[in-house]
Amino acid sequence: MQYRKIRMGMIGGGTGAFIGSVHRIAARIDGHIELVCGAFSSSPEKSKETGQELYLPEERVYTTWQEMILQEAQRKEGDRMDMVSIVTPNHLHAAPAIMALEHGFAVICDKPLCLSTREALEIKEAVKKSGLPFALTHTYTGYPMVKQARHMIASGELGPVRKVVVEYPQGWLTEKLEDEGQKQATWRSDPAKAGKAGAYGDIGTHAANMAEYVSGLPIIKVLSQMSKVVEGRLLDDDSSALLEFEGGVPGVLICSQVSAGEENALKVKVYGTKGGVEWCQEDENTLLVKRYGAPNQIYRTGVDNSYLAEAALVHARVPSGHPEGYLEAFANIYRNFAMAVRAHFSGSAHNPVYDFPDIDDGVHGMALVDAMVESTSSANQWIEVAH
């Protein structure tokens, strides 16, 4: 494996799917990974069509994910897939992840981890038994300026953390699109496929993960208000929460998919005793640094920035002034995971500067979903986060 690409199989992501093509683009940007097989849809015809569009050999396009895992496991080492990318709706994460791990394949999975905390713990047990790398695509942690913000907080440059604020407004569910048969709205508003949380499960989990990643602190308690703003919707489309981080640090989280006019305005602010950092996904190359008693500073990404930390520099690809956005951040997750897979199978150590969200992030994320839902259903009480 040292002198060849990591071979990837994909579950989901067929023709017309929302996120599958994004995963495939991200996986191939750095040249470490090649797609060799897939079970792209529950429809055998659509899976075959997708395989043809991707120029895969007919015998490597499978009708079910079970068939793919079993048949790939029987292929010779060096020919079979090394890892599986799972890009299905939430209810179809756990079973293929566990089966892939049990048959010796590393797994990278779309977020949130699965449908429930029970499933999350089952996946974690499978990861533990296999010893294989596992990644969760909390994409926004892959941005260079997010890495820089995390470094500045972790190094103590801005002092101990005192406050964390994160928000993620979208507007695409302002209308009840699920009644119109819009595919992405339909499954995200269905508890059987999305789980017990709607907007929070979809984008609130990103926001919480971002707050924890940059601050370096886990969320241990929540007090939430999860709302169904659009009449007749089955799951929340707007959620707000007070947070308590480890050490008693206070925080605020807001996520919404009914904020008309918003696109993907994820923003995180972390304040220490000496100043704070602010980053927004819609201006991804910029990190605003606010030092106590001094003018604000604007940090910019780019490979020629000597003032940036190594963690930021190794995740930047292009010269200053050029957009480095969502696909590149996504690619950082895939590249770093591919490096971990290569290190695992070659018996070498993985460099932690090339980090990625792992199974513990996934389990904790599902525990946060539980706590958010319980807090709202318990008349907005503070709820401790398990796991």
C-alpha positions as CSV (number, residue, x, y, z in Angstrom):
1,M,0.0,0.0,0.0
2,Q,3.0,2.3,0.5
3,Y,3.3,2.8,-3.3
4,R,-0.3,2.8,-4.4
5,K,-3.5,4.7,-3.9
6,I,-5.9,3.8,-1.2
7,R,-8.8,1.9,-2.8
8,M,-12.3,3.2,-1.8
9,G,-15.7,1.7,-2.1
10,M,-18.8,3.9,-1.8
11,I,-22.2,3.1,-0.3
12,G,-24.9,5.5,-1.5
13,G,-24.2,8.6,-3.6
14,G,-26.0,7.5,-6.7
15,T,-27.1,9.6,-9.7
16,G,-29.1,12.6,-8.4
17,A,-27.9,12.2,-4.8
18,F,-27.0,15.4,-3.0
19,I,-23.7,14.7,-1.3
20,G,-22.2,11.7,-3.1
21,S,-20.5,13.6,-5.8
22,V,-19.0,16.0,-3.2
23,H,-17.4,13.1,-1.4
24,R,-16.0,11.7,-4.6
25,I,-14.5,15.1,-5.6
26,A,-13.0,15.5,-2.1
27,A,-11.6,12.0,-2.1
28,R,-9.6,12.5,-5.3
29,I,-8.4,16.1,-5.0
30,D,-5.0,15.1,-3.4
31,G,-4.5,11.9,-5.4
32,H,-4.3,9.5,-2.4
33,I,-7.6,7.7,-3.1
34,E,-9.2,6.0,-6.0
35,L,-12.8,4.9,-6.2
36,V,-12.8,1.2,-7.3
37,C,-16.3,0.0,-6.5
38,G,-19.7,1.0,-5.1
39,A,-23.2,0.1,-4.2
40,F,-24.6,3.5,-5.1
41,S,-28.4,3.0,-4.6
42,S,-31.1,0.7,-3.3
43,S,-32.2,0.6,-6.9
44,P,-29.9,-1.9,-8.8
45,E,-30.6,0.0,-12.0
46,K,-29.6,3.3,-10.6
47,S,-26.5,1.8,-9.0
48,K,-25.5,0.4,-12.4
49,E,-26.1,3.7,-14.1
50,T,-23.9,5.5,-11.6
51,G,-21.2,3.0,-12.0
52,Q,-21.2,3.5,-15.7
53,E,-21.1,7.3,-15.3
54,L,-18.0,6.8,-13.1
55,Y,-16.4,4.4,-15.5
56,L,-16.2,1.5,-13.0
57,P,-15.9,-2.1,-14.2
58,E,-19.3,-3.7,-14.3
59,E,-18.3,-6.4,-11.9
60,R,-17.3,-3.8,-9.2
61,V,-20.8,-2.1,-9.2
62,Y,-23.0,-4.0,-6.7
63,T,-26.7,-4.2,-6.2
64,T,-26.5,-4.0,-2.4
65,W,-23.9,-2.8,0.1
66,Q,-23.9,-6.3,1.7
67,E,-22.9,-7.8,-1.6
68,M,-20.2,-5.2,-2.0
69,I,-18.6,-5.9,1.4
70,L,-18.7,-9.6,1.1
71,Q,-17.4,-9.8,-2.5
72,E,-14.7,-7.2,-1.9
73,A,-13.5,-9.1,1.2
74,Q,-12.9,-12.2,-1.1
75,R,-10.8,-10.3,-3.6
76,K,-7.0,-10.5,-3.3
77,E,-5.2,-8.0,-1.1
78,G,-4.1,-5.0,-3.2
79,D,-7.0,-5.5,-5.5
80,R,-9.9,-5.2,-3.1
81,M,-11.0,-2.0,-1.5
82,D,-9.2,-0.7,1.6
83,M,-11.9,1.7,2.9
84,V,-15.6,2.4,2.6
85,S,-17.3,5.8,2.3
86,I,-20.8,5.8,3.6
87,V,-22.9,8.7,2.1
88,T,-26.5,7.4,2.7
89,P,-29.2,9.0,4.9
90,N,-28.7,8.7,8.7
91,H,-30.7,5.5,9.1
92,L,-28.4,3.6,6.7
93,H,-25.1,4.4,8.5
94,A,-24.8,1.9,11.3
95,A,-25.3,-1.5,9.6
96,P,-22.9,-1.0,6.7
97,A,-20.3,0.7,8.9
98,I,-20.3,-2.2,11.4
99,M,-20.2,-4.9,8.6
100,A,-17.4,-3.1,6.8
101,L,-15.3,-2.9,10.0
102,E,-16.0,-6.6,10.7
103,H,-14.6,-7.5,7.3
104,G,-11.4,-5.5,7.7
105,F,-12.3,-2.2,5.9
106,A,-11.7,1.3,7.3
107,V,-14.7,3.5,7.3
108,I,-15.4,7.2,6.6
109,C,-19.0,8.2,7.2
110,D,-21.2,11.2,6.6
111,K,-22.6,13.0,9.7
112,P,-24.3,12.6,12.0
113,L,-22.9,9.3,12.9
114,C,-26.2,7.3,12.8
115,L,-29.8,7.2,14.0
116,S,-29.4,6.8,17.7
117,T,-26.9,6.7,20.6
118,R,-27.5,2.9,20.8
119,E,-26.3,2.5,17.2
120,A,-23.4,4.9,17.9
121,L,-22.1,2.7,20.7
122,E,-22.5,-0.4,18.5
123,I,-20.3,1.3,15.8
124,K,-17.8,2.3,18.4
125,E,-17.5,-1.3,19.7
126,A,-16.9,-2.4,16.1
127,V,-14.2,0.2,15.7
128,K,-12.6,-0.9,19.0
129,K,-12.7,-4.6,18.0
130,S,-11.3,-4.0,14.5
131,G,-8.7,-1.5,15.5
132,L,-9.3,0.2,12.1
133,P,-9.4,4.0,11.4
134,F,-12.8,5.6,11.4
135,A,-13.7,9.1,10.3
136,L,-16.8,11.3,10.4
137,T,-17.1,14.1,7.8
138,H,-17.6,17.2,10.0
139,T,-16.3,19.0,7.0
140,Y,-15.9,22.5,8.5
141,T,-13.0,21.4,10.8
142,G,-11.0,20.9,7.6
143,Y,-10.6,24.6,6.9
144,P,-7.1,26.1,7.4
145,M,-8.4,29.1,9.3
146,V,-10.4,26.8,11.6
147,K,-7.1,25.0,12.3
148,Q,-5.5,28.3,13.0
149,A,-8.2,29.3,15.5
150,R,-8.0,26.0,17.3
151,H,-4.2,26.3,17.5
152,M,-4.4,29.9,19.0
153,I,-6.8,28.7,21.7
154,A,-4.9,25.5,22.5
155,S,-1.6,27.3,22.7
156,G,-3.0,29.7,25.3
157,E,-2.2,32.7,23.1
158,L,-5.6,34.2,23.9
159,G,-5.8,33.0,27.5
160,P,-8.2,30.5,29.1
161,V,-11.6,30.2,27.3
162,R,-14.4,32.2,28.9
163,K,-17.2,32.2,26.2
164,V,-18.2,30.2,23.1
165,V,-20.8,31.3,20.6
166,V,-21.8,29.3,17.5
167,E,-24.5,29.8,14.9
168,Y,-25.6,28.1,11.7
169,P,-28.5,29.7,9.9
170,Q,-29.9,28.3,6.6
171,G,-33.1,29.3,4.8
172,W,-33.8,26.4,2.4
173,L,-36.6,24.8,4.5
174,T,-38.6,28.1,4.9
175,E,-41.3,26.4,2.7
176,K,-42.5,22.9,3.5
177,L,-40.6,21.3,0.7
178,E,-41.1,17.7,2.0
179,D,-44.8,18.0,0.9
180,E,-43.5,18.7,-2.7
181,G,-41.5,15.5,-2.8
182,Q,-38.1,17.3,-2.6
183,K,-35.8,14.4,-1.9
184,Q,-33.4,16.1,0.6
185,A,-36.2,17.7,2.6
186,T,-38.3,14.5,2.6
187,W,-35.8,12.2,4.4
188,R,-34.5,15.0,6.6
189,S,-38.0,15.6,8.0
190,D,-38.7,11.9,8.5
191,P,-37.9,10.7,12.0
192,A,-37.5,7.1,10.7
193,K,-34.7,8.2,8.4
194,A,-33.2,11.3,10.1
195,G,-33.6,10.3,13.7
196,K,-35.1,12.4,16.6
197,A,-33.7,15.8,15.5
198,G,-34.2,17.7,12.2
199,A,-32.3,21.0,11.9
200,Y,-30.2,20.2,14.9
201,G,-29.3,16.7,13.7
202,D,-28.5,18.0,10.2
203,I,-26.6,21.3,10.9
204,G,-26.7,21.8,14.7
205,T,-24.4,18.8,15.0
206,H,-21.9,20.6,12.8
207,A,-22.2,23.8,14.9
208,A,-21.7,21.9,18.2
209,N,-18.7,20.0,16.7
210,M,-17.2,23.3,15.5
211,A,-17.6,24.9,18.9
212,E,-15.9,22.0,20.6
213,Y,-13.1,21.7,18.0
214,V,-12.1,25.3,18.1
215,S,-12.4,25.8,21.9
216,G,-10.9,22.4,22.7
217,L,-13.6,21.9,25.3
218,P,-16.5,19.3,25.3
219,I,-20.1,20.4,25.9
220,I,-21.3,18.8,29.1
221,K,-24.7,20.3,29.6
222,V,-27.4,21.9,27.4
223,L,-30.6,23.8,27.9
224,S,-32.5,23.8,24.6
225,Q,-35.5,25.1,22.7
226,M,-36.2,23.0,19.6
227,S,-39.0,24.4,17.5
228,K,-41.1,23.3,14.5
229,V,-41.7,26.7,13.0
230,V,-43.3,25.5,9.8
231,E,-46.7,24.1,10.6
232,G,-47.1,20.3,10.3
233,R,-43.3,19.6,10.2
234,L,-42.4,16.4,12.1
235,L,-39.0,17.5,13.3
236,D,-37.4,20.7,14.5
237,D,-36.4,23.3,11.9
238,D,-35.1,25.8,14.3
239,S,-33.1,25.2,17.6
240,S,-31.4,27.3,20.2
241,A,-29.5,26.3,23.2
242,L,-27.5,27.5,26.2
243,L,-24.4,25.4,26.6
244,E,-22.0,24.6,29.4
245,F,-18.6,23.4,28.4
246,E,-16.1,21.6,30.5
247,G,-14.8,23.8,33.4
248,G,-18.1,25.7,33.5
249,V,-17.4,27.8,30.4
250,P,-20.7,29.2,29.1
251,G,-21.8,29.1,25.5
252,V,-24.7,29.7,23.0
253,L,-25.7,27.6,20.0
254,I,-28.2,28.7,17.3
255,C,-29.2,26.7,14.3
256,S,-32.0,27.2,11.8
257,Q,-33.2,26.0,8.4
258,V,-36.0,28.6,8.3
259,S,-33.9,31.7,8.3
260,A,-35.1,33.0,5.0
261,G,-32.4,34.4,2.8
262,E,-29.5,32.6,4.6
263,E,-27.3,30.1,2.8
264,N,-24.7,28.4,5.0
265,A,-23.6,31.1,7.4
266,L,-21.9,28.9,10.0
267,K,-20.0,31.2,12.4
268,V,-18.0,30.4,15.5
269,K,-16.6,32.8,18.2
270,V,-14.4,31.8,21.0
271,Y,-13.2,34.3,23.7
272,G,-10.4,33.9,26.1
273,T,-9.1,36.2,28.8
274,K,-6.7,38.0,26.4
275,G,-9.0,38.1,23.3
276,G,-11.0,36.1,20.9
277,V,-11.2,34.6,17.4
278,E,-14.1,34.7,14.9
279,W,-14.6,32.6,11.8
280,C,-17.4,32.5,9.3
281,Q,-17.8,29.8,6.6
282,E,-19.0,32.2,4.0
283,D,-15.7,34.1,4.3
284,E,-13.6,31.0,4.8
285,N,-10.2,32.5,4.1
286,T,-10.4,35.0,6.9
287,L,-9.9,34.7,10.7
288,L,-10.7,37.7,12.8
289,V,-8.5,38.0,15.8
290,K,-9.7,40.3,18.6
291,R,-7.1,41.1,21.2
292,Y,-8.0,42.8,24.5
293,G,-6.9,46.5,24.4
294,A,-5.6,46.3,20.8
295,P,-6.9,46.8,17.3
296,N,-8.5,43.8,15.6
297,Q,-6.3,41.8,13.3
298,I,-7.3,39.9,10.1
299,Y,-5.5,36.7,9.4
300,R,-5.7,35.3,5.9
301,T,-5.0,31.8,4.6
302,G,-2.3,31.1,2.0
303,V,0.8,29.0,1.7
304,D,3.1,32.1,2.1
305,N,1.8,33.3,5.5
306,S,4.7,33.0,8.0
307,Y,2.5,33.9,10.9
308,L,0.2,30.9,10.6
309,A,0.6,27.7,12.6
310,E,1.7,24.5,11.0
311,A,-1.8,23.0,11.5
312,A,-3.1,25.7,9.2
313,L,-0.3,25.7,6.7
314,V,-0.5,21.9,6.0
315,H,-4.2,22.2,5.3
316,A,-3.8,25.1,2.8
317,R,-3.1,24.4,-0.9
318,V,-3.3,27.6,-2.9
319,P,-1.5,31.0,-2.8
320,S,-3.0,33.9,-0.8
321,G,-6.0,35.6,-2.3
322,H,-7.4,32.5,-4.0
323,P,-10.6,31.0,-2.7
324,E,-10.0,27.8,-0.6
325,G,-13.4,26.6,0.3
326,Y,-15.8,23.7,1.0
327,L,-14.4,21.1,-1.4
328,E,-10.8,21.7,-0.2
329,A,-11.9,21.5,3.5
330,F,-13.8,18.3,2.6
331,A,-10.6,17.0,0.9
332,N,-8.5,17.7,4.0
333,I,-10.7,15.2,5.9
334,Y,-10.3,12.6,3.2
335,R,-6.6,13.2,2.7
336,N,-5.9,13.0,6.5
337,F,-8.0,9.8,6.8
338,A,-6.2,8.2,3.8
339,M,-2.9,9.0,5.6
340,A,-4.2,7.3,8.7
341,V,-5.4,4.3,6.7
342,R,-2.0,4.0,5.1
343,A,-0.2,4.3,8.4
344,H,-2.4,1.6,9.9
345,F,-1.9,-1.0,7.3
346,S,1.9,-0.3,7.1
347,G,2.3,-0.3,10.9
348,S,3.6,3.2,11.1
349,A,2.5,6.1,13.2
350,H,0.1,8.7,11.9
351,N,1.1,12.4,12.3
352,P,-1.6,14.0,14.6
353,V,-1.3,17.4,12.7
354,Y,-3.3,15.6,10.0
355,D,-6.3,15.2,12.2
356,F,-10.0,14.3,11.4
357,P,-13.2,13.8,13.4
358,D,-13.3,10.2,14.7
359,I,-15.7,7.7,16.3
360,D,-15.6,9.5,19.7
361,D,-16.8,12.7,18.0
362,G,-19.6,10.8,16.5
363,V,-20.7,9.1,19.7
364,H,-20.6,12.4,21.6
365,G,-22.5,14.1,18.8
366,M,-25.4,11.6,19.2
367,A,-25.4,12.1,22.9
368,L,-25.8,15.8,22.3
369,V,-28.8,15.1,20.1
370,D,-30.3,13.1,23.0
371,A,-29.6,15.9,25.5
372,M,-31.0,18.6,23.2
373,V,-34.3,16.7,22.6
374,E,-34.6,15.8,26.3
375,S,-34.1,19.4,27.4
376,T,-36.8,20.7,25.2
377,S,-39.3,17.9,26.1
378,S,-38.5,18.5,29.8
379,A,-39.7,22.1,29.8
380,N,-36.3,23.5,28.9
381,Q,-34.3,22.0,31.8
382,W,-30.5,21.7,31.9
383,I,-29.6,18.2,30.8
384,E,-26.2,16.6,31.2
385,V,-24.6,15.1,28.1
386,A,-23.8,11.4,28.4
387,H,-20.8,9.8,26.8
